[in-house]
Amino acid sequence: MHLPFIGYKGQDYNVLVNNHKVRYYLDKEQVITIKNIDKGNKIIKISLVKGWIDYISYVLTTLGLLSYAIIGYKQIIKIYLKVRK
């Protein structure tokens, strides 16, 4: 069964059919595909497993935003003290 989700190499996914983990593979069109599904109504859940690079990017983004905030705060204080004199 071809699922309407594009899978990317290097990313891991959790694919659950009726709350049971099943194996998947990416076909030639890079679409997530499941084998051996019986007829009937099924609940299929797909979730992305985040890797360590995702968490490193979150930390670096937070550090960058904090550094911009600190630099901006220092500039505002400098301008405020200059106007006050």
Buried (B, 14 or more C-beta within 10 A) or exposed (E): EEBEBEBEEEEEBEBBBEEEEBEBEBEEEEBBBBEEEEEEEEEBEBEEEEEEEEEEEEEEEEEEEEEEEEEEEEEEEEEEEEEEE
